[in-house]
Amino acid sequence: MGLNSTVLLESALLGYPVVSFAESLATGTGLFVDARRSSPKGPPPLDDVRIDSGRAEAVLAHLLQKQLPRDQLSDPVALLQSSIFRELREFTEWQTRF
């Protein structure tokens, strides 16, 4: 559960049930339950929340495409300067410390 965080998106991509209580990057994509638009009783129990992994992958592909357009994938300079590359490199370096 959360408000507006990429952790919600990451959790959905990993197949965890997610409930959002605010507008976020993936609002309206079906990746998680939007508690603001749920029934008057509130969001369903987490046991009832299901993630569509195909949809999650499509949303991630779309977000990646926005970060690095397909026509730039063969340009090594564009790749190295992209924010997604920097973040993946930092994440990999962080993982190797543990």
N, CA, C and O of each residue as an XYZ file, in Angstrom:
392
protein
N       0.844     -1.176      0.000
C       0.000      0.000      0.000
C       0.884      1.231      0.000
O       1.955      1.251      0.607
N       0.419      2.249     -0.688
C       1.208      3.455     -0.710
C       0.468      4.599     -1.359
O      -0.703      4.481     -1.719
N       1.171      5.716     -1.506
C       0.586      6.904     -2.108
C       1.086      7.053     -3.535
O       0.450      6.572     -4.474
N       2.204      7.707     -3.698
C       2.744      7.975     -5.025
C       4.221      7.612     -4.997
O       5.060      8.426     -4.610
N       4.530      6.408     -5.403
C       5.902      5.936     -5.300
C       6.184      4.933     -6.406
O       5.304      4.169     -6.803
N       7.400      4.939     -6.894
C       7.771      3.923     -7.876
C       7.821      2.548     -7.231
O       7.824      1.537     -7.934
N       7.860      2.494     -5.906
C       7.831      1.209     -5.204
C       6.519      0.483     -5.505
O       6.492     -0.745     -5.583
N       5.432      1.240     -5.673
C       4.161      0.623     -6.050
C       4.289     -0.078     -7.402
O       3.851     -1.217     -7.564
N       4.885      0.604     -8.356
C       5.078      0.020     -9.686
C       5.997     -1.189     -9.612
O       5.710     -2.229    -10.205
N       7.094     -1.057     -8.891
C       8.034     -2.175     -8.760
C       7.370     -3.378     -8.095
O       7.593     -4.518     -8.505
N       6.567     -3.132     -7.085
C       5.870     -4.219     -6.393
C       4.902     -4.919     -7.339
O       4.826     -6.148     -7.358
N       4.163     -4.136     -8.125
C       3.230     -4.723     -9.081
C       3.977     -5.560    -10.116
O       3.524     -6.641    -10.493
N       5.120     -5.055    -10.572
C       5.905     -5.797    -11.568
C       6.445     -7.103    -10.994
O       6.683     -8.057    -11.735
N       6.635     -7.149     -9.688
C       7.089     -8.377     -9.033
C       5.926     -9.293     -8.660
O       6.126    -10.379     -8.115
N       4.701     -8.839     -8.961
C       3.537     -9.676     -8.732
C       2.880     -9.536     -7.378
O       2.005    -10.327     -7.027
N       3.293     -8.533     -6.607
C       2.686     -8.319     -5.298
C       1.391     -7.524     -5.447
O       1.285     -6.684     -6.340
N       0.414     -7.775     -4.593
C      -0.805     -6.972     -4.645
C      -0.507     -5.552     -4.169
O       0.204     -5.352     -3.185
N      -1.056     -4.578     -4.875
C      -0.751     -3.184     -4.581
C      -2.044     -2.371     -4.520
O      -2.926     -2.513     -5.368
N      -2.137     -1.527     -3.513
C      -3.255     -0.594     -3.370
C      -2.655      0.800     -3.255
O      -1.775      1.042     -2.430
N      -3.141      1.718     -4.094
C      -2.657      3.093     -4.074
C      -3.747      4.004     -3.529
O      -4.926      3.851     -3.848
N      -3.326      4.953     -2.701
C      -4.263      5.901     -2.111
C      -4.098      7.303     -2.692
O      -4.661      8.257     -2.155
N      -3.343      7.446     -3.769
C      -3.136      8.753     -4.395
C      -2.827      8.567     -5.871
O      -2.582      7.454     -6.337
N      -2.842      9.663     -6.589
C      -2.478      9.655     -8.007
C      -1.003      9.286     -8.119
O      -0.169      9.803     -7.374
N      -0.684      8.391     -9.051
C       0.710      7.990     -9.205
C       1.019      7.711    -10.670
O       0.160      7.849    -11.541
N       2.232      7.324    -10.916
C       2.721      7.061    -12.262
C       1.888      6.029    -13.003
O       1.699      6.143    -14.214
N       1.396      5.041    -12.310
C       0.670      3.950    -12.968
C      -0.836      4.000    -12.720
O      -1.531      3.015    -12.970
N      -1.344      5.117    -12.238
C      -2.783      5.240    -12.020
C      -3.514      5.038    -13.341
O      -3.147      5.616    -14.364
N      -4.538      4.222    -13.303
C      -5.339      3.969    -14.501
C      -4.802      2.889    -15.411
O      -5.402      2.604    -16.447
N      -3.681      2.279    -15.050
C      -3.103      1.236    -15.898
C      -3.620     -0.152    -15.543
O      -3.441     -1.091    -16.318
N      -4.254     -0.297    -14.394
C      -4.729     -1.600    -13.961
C      -3.683     -2.414    -13.217
O      -3.914     -3.579    -12.894
N      -2.539     -1.810    -12.943
C      -1.488     -2.536    -12.230
C      -1.799     -2.713    -10.755
O      -1.301     -3.636    -10.111
N      -2.621     -1.827    -10.230
C      -2.959     -1.924     -8.822
C      -4.340     -1.346     -8.585
O      -4.911     -0.686     -9.453
N      -4.854     -1.597     -7.426
C      -6.161     -1.079     -7.043
C      -6.012      0.390     -6.669
O      -5.172      0.752     -5.845
N      -6.822      1.214     -7.275
C      -6.834      2.635     -6.953
C      -7.881      2.836     -5.866
O      -9.077      2.852     -6.156
N      -7.449      2.989     -4.626
C      -8.366      3.087     -3.491
C      -9.257      4.320     -3.593
O     -10.348      4.341     -3.022
N      -8.814      5.333     -4.304
C      -9.632      6.540     -4.453
C     -10.867      6.257     -5.305
O     -11.897      6.912     -5.144
N     -10.768      5.285     -6.211
C     -11.872      5.003     -7.114
C     -12.564      3.681     -6.776
O     -13.404      3.206     -7.540
N     -12.222      3.104     -5.666
C     -12.812      1.832     -5.265
C     -14.250      2.029     -4.817
O     -14.770      3.145     -4.811
N     -14.862      0.956     -4.453
C     -16.239      1.022     -3.956
C     -16.292      1.865     -2.689
O     -15.261      2.113     -2.064
N     -17.494      2.311     -2.305
C     -17.615      3.123     -1.083
C     -17.089      2.410      0.161
O     -16.777      3.056      1.162
N     -16.993      1.102      0.102
C     -16.488      0.342      1.251
C     -14.963      0.401      1.347
O     -14.381     -0.043      2.336
N     -14.330      0.944      0.326
C     -12.871      0.985      0.314
C     -12.301     -0.107     -0.559
O     -13.050     -0.814     -1.233
N     -10.987     -0.259     -0.560
C     -10.340     -1.249     -1.421
C     -10.659     -2.672     -0.958
O     -10.999     -2.894      0.204
N     -10.547     -3.623     -1.873
C     -10.789     -5.013     -1.493
C      -9.658     -5.536     -0.605
O      -8.590     -4.926     -0.549
N      -9.877     -6.648      0.082
C      -8.796     -7.250      0.866
C      -7.607     -7.579     -0.047
O      -7.800     -7.930     -1.211
N      -6.400     -7.468      0.470
C      -5.215     -7.731     -0.348
C      -5.225     -9.131     -0.946
O      -4.679     -9.343     -2.029
N      -5.834    -10.080     -0.260
C      -5.905    -11.442     -0.803
C      -6.689    -11.492     -2.108
O      -6.511    -12.415     -2.903
N      -7.557    -10.504     -2.337
C      -8.371    -10.467     -3.545
C      -7.742     -9.649     -4.665
O      -8.246     -9.661     -5.788
N      -6.657     -8.941     -4.385
C      -6.010     -8.099     -5.392
C      -5.092     -8.967     -6.243
O      -4.246     -9.690     -5.717
N      -5.262     -8.890     -7.551
C      -4.439     -9.670     -8.479
C      -3.729     -8.729     -9.445
O      -4.272     -7.694     -9.832
N      -2.531     -9.091     -9.823
C      -1.739     -8.305    -10.760
C      -1.670     -9.057    -12.081
O      -1.389    -10.255    -12.105
N      -1.925     -8.357    -13.173
C      -1.808     -8.921    -14.510
C      -0.362     -8.707    -14.964
O       0.015     -7.591    -15.321
N       0.442     -9.761    -14.951
C       1.871     -9.610    -15.254
C       2.100     -9.143    -16.693
O       3.059     -8.416    -16.955
N       1.248     -9.542    -17.616
C       1.382     -9.072    -18.997
C       1.184     -7.579    -19.095
O       1.923     -6.888    -19.795
N       0.189     -7.087    -18.393
C      -0.068     -5.646    -18.381
C       1.083     -4.916    -17.684
O       1.508     -3.852    -18.134
N       1.581     -5.482    -16.596
C       2.700     -4.868    -15.879
C       3.913     -4.752    -16.788
O       4.587     -3.723    -16.794
N       4.196     -5.793    -17.553
C       5.334     -5.762    -18.476
C       5.124     -4.717    -19.565
O       6.070     -4.034    -19.959
N       3.883     -4.585    -20.059
C       3.596     -3.597    -21.094
C       3.774     -2.177    -20.571
O       4.298     -1.314    -21.275
N       3.337     -1.934    -19.329
C       3.502     -0.606    -18.735
C       4.983     -0.304    -18.542
O       5.431      0.807    -18.826
N       5.748     -1.286    -18.060
C       7.181     -1.080    -17.888
C       7.849     -0.796    -19.231
O       8.684      0.102    -19.327
N       7.492     -1.546    -20.260
C       8.076     -1.315    -21.598
C       7.759      0.099    -22.070
O       8.616      0.766    -22.650
N       6.548      0.553    -21.829
C       6.166      1.912    -22.217
C       6.999      2.950    -21.459
O       7.482      3.914    -22.053
N       7.166      2.750    -20.146
C       7.958      3.688    -19.359
C       9.421      3.697    -19.801
O      10.052      4.753    -19.856
N       9.957      2.515    -20.117
C      11.336      2.446    -20.607
C      11.475      3.159    -21.944
O      12.468      3.844    -22.189
N      10.482      2.998    -22.803
C      10.506      3.655    -24.113
C      10.518      5.168    -23.956
O      11.158      5.871    -24.739
N       9.806      5.677    -22.934
C       9.820      7.111    -22.683
C      11.188      7.569    -22.197
O      11.605      8.687    -22.499
N      11.892      6.724    -21.449
C      13.217      7.067    -20.940
C      14.274      7.019    -22.032
O      15.167      7.865    -22.083
N      14.168      6.032    -22.895
C      15.169      5.837    -23.942
C      14.462      5.341    -25.202
O      14.161      4.153    -25.317
N      14.196      6.241    -26.146
C      13.502      5.842    -27.367
C      14.226      4.707    -28.102
O      15.454      4.618    -28.094
N      13.437      3.862    -28.723
C      13.959      2.670    -29.408
C      15.069      3.007    -30.414
O      16.037      2.256    -30.540
N      14.932      4.133    -31.128
C      15.942      4.474    -32.142
C      17.281      4.870    -31.524
O      18.276      4.989    -32.239
N      17.321      5.078    -30.195
C      18.580      5.413    -29.534
C      19.259      4.203    -28.899
O      20.360      4.326    -28.361
N      18.621      3.041    -28.953
C      19.197      1.848    -28.324
C      20.526      1.435    -28.940
O      21.351      0.813    -28.270
N      20.746      1.778    -30.220
C      22.012      1.406    -30.863
C      23.077      2.492    -30.713
O      24.193      2.336    -31.209
N      22.743      3.586    -30.037
C      23.690      4.686    -29.829
C      24.301      4.544    -28.438
O      23.645      4.846    -27.441
N      25.579      4.077    -28.358
C      26.183      3.845    -27.048
C      26.265      5.101    -26.178
O      26.136      5.003    -24.958
N      26.474      6.261    -26.766
C      26.557      7.493    -25.987
C      25.195      7.809    -25.371
O      25.115      8.160    -24.194
N      24.130      7.688    -26.153
C      22.784      7.948    -25.638
C      22.447      6.956    -24.527
O      21.832      7.321    -23.526
N      22.847      5.723    -24.708
C      22.592      4.693    -23.694
C      23.291      5.027    -22.385
O      22.677      4.982    -21.319
N      24.574      5.362    -22.463
C      25.348      5.658    -21.260
C      24.863      6.920    -20.553
O      25.023      7.048    -19.339
N      24.273      7.850    -21.300
C      23.807      9.103    -20.713
C      22.354      9.032    -20.239
O      21.858      9.983    -19.634
N      21.677      7.936    -20.503
C      20.266      7.828    -20.120
C      20.135      7.652    -18.610
O      20.993      7.057    -17.958
N      19.049      8.180    -18.079
C      18.822      8.053    -16.643
C      18.574      6.600    -16.256
O      18.964      6.177    -15.167
N      17.935      5.837    -17.124
C      17.658      4.434    -16.796
C      18.963      3.638    -16.679
O      19.073      2.761    -15.822
N      19.948      3.932    -17.527
C      21.232      3.242    -17.452
C      21.945      3.591    -16.149
O      22.477      2.713    -15.469
N      21.952      4.880    -15.806
C      22.605      5.303    -14.567
C      21.959      4.638    -13.357
O      22.651      4.164    -12.456
N      20.633      4.606    -13.343
C      19.931      4.003    -12.209
C      20.182      2.495    -12.131
O      20.364      1.955    -11.040
N      20.193      1.822    -13.265
C      20.476      0.382    -13.262
C      21.904      0.114    -12.789
O      22.146     -0.834    -12.041
N      22.837      0.943    -13.222
C      24.229      0.778    -12.799
C      24.354      0.994    -11.290
O      25.027      0.221    -10.608
N      23.714      2.030    -10.771
C      23.746      2.289     -9.328
C      23.113      1.140     -8.553
O      23.623      0.731     -7.510
N      22.003      0.622     -9.066
C      21.335     -0.492     -8.404
C      22.240     -1.723     -8.395
O      22.337     -2.418     -7.383
N      22.897     -1.990     -9.512
C      23.797     -3.144     -9.599
C      24.970     -2.988     -8.641
O      25.364     -3.944     -7.973
N      25.520     -1.794     -8.576
C      26.627     -1.548     -7.651
C      26.167     -1.712     -6.206
O      26.899     -2.254     -5.378
N      24.963     -1.247     -5.903
C      24.412     -1.388     -4.559
C      24.224     -2.864     -4.216
O      24.540     -3.287     -3.104
N      23.714     -3.647     -5.164
C      23.472     -5.077     -4.936
C      24.773     -5.830     -4.649
O      24.791     -6.749     -3.831
N      25.852     -5.445     -5.315
C      27.116     -6.171     -5.145
C      27.767     -5.894     -3.790
O      28.667     -6.631     -3.386
N      27.337     -4.858     -3.086
C      27.891     -4.559     -1.769
C      27.375     -5.514     -0.697
O      27.965     -5.617      0.379
N      26.286     -6.208     -0.982
C      25.678     -7.064      0.043
C      25.812     -8.495     -0.270
O      25.351     -9.341      0.497
